[in-house]
Amino acid sequence: LGMQHRSSSPTKGKRPSRNTTTTDNESDHSQRTSKPSSKLPMSSSSSPSSSQNLTRVFAAAALYVLSGSTQPLLMTLVKQSGLGDPTCQIYMLFYYLGPALVSLSFCIPSSVRCSTDDSNNSRPASRRPSRNALIKSAGIASIDIVAQAMNYTGSTFCGPTIFAIIYSSVTIWTALFSRMILAEHVLSGSTQPLLMTLVKQSGLGDPTCQLYMLFYYLGPALVSIRFCIPSSFRRTTDEPTTKRPSRNAVLRSASIASIDIVAQAMNYTGSTFCGPTIFAIIYSSVTIWTALFSRMILARTLNRIQWMGVCVVFAGLSITAWGSAALGPQVWKGAVLVFMGSTVHAMTYVLSEAIMTKRANDESTSDDNDNEPDSSADNEQLSVIENCAVQGIVACSVYLIWQCAYTLPRFQERIVQPAQQSGTSLTQALLILGGIGGSNLVHALSFFYTLKCFPGGATSAGVMKGLQAVLVFVFASVVYCDKSSSDSMGEMCFTNIKFISL
């Protein structure tokens, strides 16, 4: 009540008088004596109902955990009893029959249901849901049918313990899908090393021409089309105040793009040598370098647990380097290139965050001295789209010049003939290279948004590389690992060394 009185008082910064406070207390006391029922939830008589609600919550959580623990064990029993045919899936019929029995509650008359559903009668009378809500629920059920069919069919093959370990990754995906930007960043980043492997197999991965890098940066460069839209149309969907960035801000972004060109050239050239799985492990070292560069440039401190995590990542990288040395000189050369490129690429994380969020740090110090906004500082800060467009255009222009000067005179020898030997048509080549550009378009936008808006900035983006490595491991082992070939223990497959390093 005192807080409400102070917030509603016309004079700020002044304490209310004692007479006013006593008057408020007396009036509040008279209201409580005249209307005892209105303050019933705050009285001591409400504690039993709150404890009952708390007991119901804990009971529901316990039933959820226990019932979920029995399901993989029952699926093992289904397999042992001969009822686990993966094509018939009769067990899934009974799996969904249980939740379907809840519909029997709607056969109970509403008069009886109201008296039994809620003893306090605090809920309003039950209403029929809308048609759109039912359609949405049915759509979710169709997605869940596919998901649970794969889950419990896989449980019959791998057993309950492995199922429980992998199934617990729902925690990660739930956190990611609750923030769709992070999910897009992780998924698009996971597809890039797989697409680079496809580039190598299709004969388009010449390390000197680097035609794939032109399309890699063409995706983010397409963001600049947004600035061709007239401002009258753009203001209806974008921010109402869009200011042109300063020349210094654009030059800084272009400088970061020049650093990123060198870094990504080493990364994806090394990916064609060492394969997607080793690339994903070493590329996750961005976490280490981002933490170090954030400490030196942004003065961002890490606690002991975070530094322990950095040391664990470094230990995993050491195991990967030891294992890749035994796979041949090409894999070792690729691993070295990815390690060097990841170190330089981590620098672009921190620098990009600095040019997009520097004014936010400056405002916290300048507001103490002057309340007037600095209009020149607005132009020094780049937005997500501006930074993505500038870096994409600069990098795409550099690689376009390189293609005209170096690749075009050797196009028949370095690009066309290897593609024909691999059986790659022009349509397939354009689809593969276009897939690289589209994947990097989504990845770049979500990456810059993470740097600018997500807590932790560059450090959080670096941590996401660990999750990308997990996805690359799974996808590469499923898509590219051929158990019948000599590469079954090579760079494409999930081996014991890679499991330990992961």
HUSULWO-V508253 format. One record per residue. RES is the residue in one letter. SS is DSSP state (H for helix, E for strand, - for the rest). PHI is phi as a letter, one per 20 degrees, with the letter a starting at -180 (999 if undefined). Layout:
BEGIN
res=RES ss=SS phi=PHI
res=RES ss=SS phi=PHI
END
This chain:
BEGIN
res=L ss=- phi=999
res=G ss=H phi=f
res=M ss=H phi=f
res=Q ss=H phi=f
res=H ss=H phi=f
res=R ss=H phi=f
res=S ss=H phi=f
res=S ss=H phi=e
res=S ss=- phi=f
res=P ss=- phi=f
res=T ss=- phi=d
res=K ss=- phi=e
res=G ss=- phi=n
res=K ss=- phi=d
res=R ss=- phi=f
res=P ss=- phi=f
res=S ss=- phi=f
res=R ss=H phi=f
res=N ss=H phi=f
res=T ss=H phi=f
res=T ss=H phi=f
res=T ss=H phi=f
res=T ss=H phi=f
res=D ss=H phi=f
res=N ss=H phi=f
res=E ss=H phi=f
res=S ss=H phi=f
res=D ss=H phi=f
res=H ss=H phi=f
res=S ss=H phi=f
res=Q ss=H phi=f
res=R ss=H phi=f
res=T ss=H phi=f
res=S ss=H phi=e
res=K ss=- phi=c
res=P ss=- phi=f
res=S ss=H phi=f
res=S ss=H phi=f
res=K ss=H phi=d
res=L ss=H phi=f
res=P ss=H phi=f
res=M ss=H phi=e
res=S ss=- phi=e
res=S ss=H phi=f
res=S ss=H phi=f
res=S ss=H phi=e
res=S ss=H phi=f
res=P ss=H phi=f
res=S ss=H phi=f
res=S ss=H phi=f
res=S ss=H phi=f
res=Q ss=H phi=f
res=N ss=H phi=f
res=L ss=H phi=f
res=T ss=H phi=f
res=R ss=H phi=f
res=V ss=H phi=f
res=F ss=H phi=f
res=A ss=H phi=f
res=A ss=H phi=f
res=A ss=H phi=f
res=A ss=H phi=f
res=L ss=H phi=f
res=Y ss=H phi=f
res=V ss=H phi=f
res=L ss=H phi=f
res=S ss=H phi=f
res=G ss=H phi=f
res=S ss=H phi=f
res=T ss=H phi=f
res=Q ss=H phi=f
res=P ss=H phi=f
res=L ss=H phi=f
res=L ss=H phi=f
res=M ss=H phi=f
res=T ss=H phi=f
res=L ss=H phi=f
res=V ss=H phi=f
res=K ss=H phi=f
res=Q ss=H phi=f
res=S ss=- phi=e
res=G ss=- phi=n
res=L ss=- phi=d
res=G ss=- phi=d
res=D ss=- phi=f
res=P ss=- phi=f
res=T ss=- phi=e
res=C ss=- phi=f
res=Q ss=- phi=l
res=I ss=H phi=f
res=Y ss=H phi=f
res=M ss=H phi=f
res=L ss=H phi=f
res=F ss=H phi=f
res=Y ss=H phi=f
res=Y ss=H phi=e
res=L ss=H phi=f
res=G ss=H phi=f
res=P ss=H phi=f
res=A ss=H phi=f
res=L ss=H phi=f
res=V ss=H phi=f
res=S ss=H phi=f
res=L ss=H phi=f
res=S ss=H phi=f
res=F ss=H phi=f
res=C ss=H phi=e
res=I ss=- phi=f
res=P ss=- phi=g
res=S ss=H phi=f
res=S ss=H phi=f
res=V ss=H phi=f
res=R ss=H phi=f
res=C ss=H phi=f
res=S ss=H phi=e
res=T ss=H phi=d
res=D ss=H phi=f
res=D ss=- phi=c
res=S ss=- phi=f
res=N ss=- phi=e
res=N ss=- phi=l
res=S ss=- phi=e
res=R ss=- phi=e
res=P ss=- phi=f
res=A ss=- phi=f
res=S ss=- phi=f
res=R ss=- phi=d
res=R ss=- phi=f
res=P ss=- phi=f
res=S ss=- phi=f
res=R ss=H phi=f
res=N ss=H phi=f
res=A ss=H phi=f
res=L ss=H phi=f
res=I ss=H phi=f
res=K ss=H phi=f
res=S ss=H phi=f
res=A ss=H phi=f
res=G ss=H phi=f
res=I ss=H phi=f
res=A ss=H phi=f
res=S ss=H phi=f
res=I ss=H phi=f
res=D ss=H phi=f
res=I ss=H phi=f
res=V ss=H phi=f
res=A ss=H phi=f
res=Q ss=H phi=f
res=A ss=H phi=f
res=M ss=H phi=f
res=N ss=H phi=f
res=Y ss=H phi=e
res=T ss=H phi=f
res=G ss=H phi=f
res=S ss=H phi=f
res=T ss=H phi=f
res=F ss=H phi=e
res=C ss=H phi=e
res=G ss=- phi=n
res=P ss=H phi=f
res=T ss=H phi=f
res=I ss=H phi=f
res=F ss=H phi=f
res=A ss=H phi=f
res=I ss=H phi=f
res=I ss=H phi=f
res=Y ss=H phi=f
res=S ss=- phi=f
res=S ss=- phi=f
res=V ss=H phi=g
res=T ss=H phi=f
res=I ss=H phi=f
res=W ss=H phi=f
res=T ss=H phi=f
res=A ss=H phi=f
res=L ss=H phi=f
res=F ss=H phi=f
res=S ss=- phi=f
res=R ss=- phi=c
res=M ss=H phi=f
res=I ss=H phi=f
res=L ss=H phi=f
res=A ss=H phi=f
res=E ss=H phi=f
res=H ss=H phi=f
res=V ss=H phi=f
res=L ss=H phi=f
res=S ss=H phi=f
res=G ss=H phi=f
res=S ss=H phi=f
res=T ss=H phi=f
res=Q ss=H phi=f
res=P ss=H phi=f
res=L ss=H phi=f
res=L ss=H phi=f
res=M ss=H phi=f
res=T ss=H phi=f
res=L ss=H phi=f
res=V ss=H phi=f
res=K ss=H phi=f
res=Q ss=H phi=f
res=S ss=- phi=e
res=G ss=- phi=n
res=L ss=- phi=d
res=G ss=- phi=d
res=D ss=- phi=f
res=P ss=- phi=f
res=T ss=- phi=e
res=C ss=- phi=f
res=Q ss=- phi=l
res=L ss=H phi=f
res=Y ss=H phi=f
res=M ss=H phi=f
res=L ss=H phi=f
res=F ss=H phi=f
res=Y ss=H phi=f
res=Y ss=H phi=e
res=L ss=H phi=f
res=G ss=H phi=f
res=P ss=H phi=f
res=A ss=H phi=f
res=L ss=H phi=f
res=V ss=H phi=f
res=S ss=H phi=f
res=I ss=H phi=f
res=R ss=H phi=g
res=F ss=H phi=f
res=C ss=H phi=e
res=I ss=- phi=f
res=P ss=- phi=g
res=S ss=H phi=f
res=S ss=H phi=f
res=F ss=H phi=e
res=R ss=H phi=f
res=R ss=H phi=f
res=T ss=H phi=f
res=T ss=H phi=d
res=D ss=- phi=d
res=E ss=- phi=f
res=P ss=- phi=f
res=T ss=- phi=d
res=T ss=- phi=d
res=K ss=- phi=d
res=R ss=- phi=f
res=P ss=- phi=f
res=S ss=- phi=f
res=R ss=H phi=f
res=N ss=H phi=f
res=A ss=H phi=f
res=V ss=H phi=f
res=L ss=H phi=f
res=R ss=H phi=f
res=S ss=H phi=f
res=A ss=H phi=f
res=S ss=H phi=f
res=I ss=H phi=f
res=A ss=H phi=f
res=S ss=H phi=f
res=I ss=H phi=f
res=D ss=H phi=f
res=I ss=H phi=f
res=V ss=H phi=f
res=A ss=H phi=f
res=Q ss=H phi=f
res=A ss=H phi=f
res=M ss=H phi=f
res=N ss=H phi=f
res=Y ss=H phi=e
res=T ss=H phi=f
res=G ss=H phi=f
res=S ss=H phi=f
res=T ss=H phi=f
res=F ss=H phi=e
res=C ss=H phi=e
res=G ss=- phi=n
res=P ss=H phi=f
res=T ss=H phi=f
res=I ss=H phi=f
res=F ss=H phi=g
res=A ss=H phi=f
res=I ss=H phi=f
res=I ss=H phi=f
res=Y ss=H phi=f
res=S ss=- phi=f
res=S ss=- phi=f
res=V ss=H phi=g
res=T ss=H phi=g
res=I ss=H phi=f
res=W ss=H phi=f
res=T ss=H phi=f
res=A ss=H phi=f
res=L ss=H phi=f
res=F ss=H phi=f
res=S ss=H phi=f
res=R ss=H phi=f
res=M ss=H phi=e
res=I ss=H phi=e
res=L ss=- phi=e
res=A ss=- phi=l
res=R ss=- phi=e
res=T ss=- phi=e
res=L ss=- phi=d
res=N ss=- phi=e
res=R ss=H phi=f
res=I ss=H phi=f
res=Q ss=H phi=f
res=W ss=H phi=f
res=M ss=H phi=f
res=G ss=H phi=f
res=V ss=H phi=f
res=C ss=H phi=f
res=V ss=H phi=f
res=V ss=H phi=f
res=F ss=H phi=f
res=A ss=H phi=f
res=G ss=H phi=f
res=L ss=H phi=f
res=S ss=H phi=f
res=I ss=H phi=f
res=T ss=H phi=f
res=A ss=H phi=f
res=W ss=H phi=f
res=G ss=H phi=f
res=S ss=H phi=f
res=A ss=H phi=f
res=A ss=- phi=e
res=L ss=- phi=e
res=G ss=- phi=p
res=P ss=H phi=f
res=Q ss=H phi=f
res=V ss=H phi=f
res=W ss=H phi=f
res=K ss=H phi=f
res=G ss=H phi=f
res=A ss=H phi=f
res=V ss=H phi=f
res=L ss=H phi=f
res=V ss=H phi=f
res=F ss=H phi=f
res=M ss=H phi=f
res=G ss=H phi=f
res=S ss=H phi=f
res=T ss=H phi=f
res=V ss=H phi=f
res=H ss=H phi=f
res=A ss=H phi=f
res=M ss=H phi=f
res=T ss=H phi=f
res=Y ss=H phi=g
res=V ss=H phi=f
res=L ss=H phi=f
res=S ss=H phi=f
res=E ss=H phi=f
res=A ss=H phi=f
res=I ss=H phi=f
res=M ss=H phi=e
res=T ss=H phi=c
res=K ss=H phi=f
res=R ss=H phi=f
res=A ss=H phi=f
res=N ss=H phi=f
res=D ss=H phi=f
res=E ss=H phi=f
res=S ss=H phi=f
res=T ss=H phi=e
res=S ss=H phi=e
res=D ss=- phi=f
res=D ss=- phi=f
res=N ss=- phi=d
res=D ss=- phi=b
res=N ss=- phi=e
res=E ss=- phi=e
res=P ss=- phi=f
res=D ss=- phi=e
res=S ss=H phi=f
res=S ss=H phi=f
res=A ss=H phi=f
res=D ss=H phi=f
res=N ss=H phi=f
res=E ss=H phi=e
res=Q ss=- phi=d
res=L ss=- phi=e
res=S ss=- phi=e
res=V ss=H phi=f
res=I ss=H phi=f
res=E ss=H phi=f
res=N ss=H phi=f
res=C ss=H phi=f
res=A ss=H phi=f
res=V ss=H phi=f
res=Q ss=H phi=f
res=G ss=H phi=f
res=I ss=H phi=f
res=V ss=H phi=f
res=A ss=H phi=f
res=C ss=H phi=f
res=S ss=H phi=f
res=V ss=H phi=f
res=Y ss=H phi=f
res=L ss=H phi=f
res=I ss=H phi=f
res=W ss=H phi=f
res=Q ss=H phi=f
res=C ss=H phi=f
res=A ss=H phi=e
res=Y ss=H phi=d
res=T ss=H phi=f
res=L ss=H phi=g
res=P ss=H phi=f
res=R ss=H phi=d
res=F ss=H phi=f
res=Q ss=H phi=f
res=E ss=H phi=f
res=R ss=H phi=e
res=I ss=H phi=d
res=V ss=H phi=f
res=Q ss=H phi=f
res=P ss=H phi=f
res=A ss=H phi=f
res=Q ss=H phi=f
res=Q ss=H phi=f
res=S ss=- phi=e
res=G ss=- phi=m
res=T ss=- phi=e
res=S ss=- phi=e
res=L ss=H phi=f
res=T ss=H phi=f
res=Q ss=H phi=f
res=A ss=H phi=f
res=L ss=H phi=f
res=L ss=H phi=f
res=I ss=H phi=f
res=L ss=H phi=f
res=G ss=H phi=f
res=G ss=H phi=f
res=I ss=H phi=f
res=G ss=H phi=f
res=G ss=H phi=f
res=S ss=H phi=f
res=N ss=H phi=f
res=L ss=H phi=f
res=V ss=H phi=f
res=H ss=H phi=f
res=A ss=H phi=f
res=L ss=H phi=f
res=S ss=H phi=f
res=F ss=H phi=f
res=F ss=H phi=f
res=Y ss=H phi=f
res=T ss=H phi=f
res=L ss=H phi=f
res=K ss=H phi=e
res=C ss=H phi=d
res=F ss=- phi=e
res=P ss=- phi=f
res=G ss=- phi=n
res=G ss=- phi=l
res=A ss=H phi=f
res=T ss=H phi=f
res=S ss=H phi=f
res=A ss=H phi=f
res=G ss=H phi=f
res=V ss=H phi=f
res=M ss=H phi=f
res=K ss=H phi=f
res=G ss=H phi=f
res=L ss=H phi=f
res=Q ss=H phi=f
res=A ss=H phi=f
res=V ss=H phi=f
res=L ss=H phi=f
res=V ss=H phi=f
res=F ss=H phi=g
res=V ss=H phi=f
res=F ss=H phi=f
res=A ss=H phi=f
res=S ss=H phi=f
res=V ss=H phi=f
res=V ss=H phi=e
res=Y ss=- phi=d
res=C ss=- phi=e
res=D ss=- phi=d
res=K ss=- phi=f
res=S ss=- phi=e
res=S ss=- phi=e
res=S ss=H phi=f
res=D ss=H phi=e
res=S ss=H phi=f
res=M ss=H phi=d
res=G ss=- phi=e
res=E ss=- phi=f
res=M ss=- phi=e
res=C ss=- phi=d
res=F ss=- phi=e
res=T ss=- phi=d
res=N ss=H phi=f
res=I ss=H phi=f
res=K ss=H phi=f
res=F ss=H phi=f
res=I ss=H phi=f
res=S ss=H phi=f
res=L ss=- phi=f
END
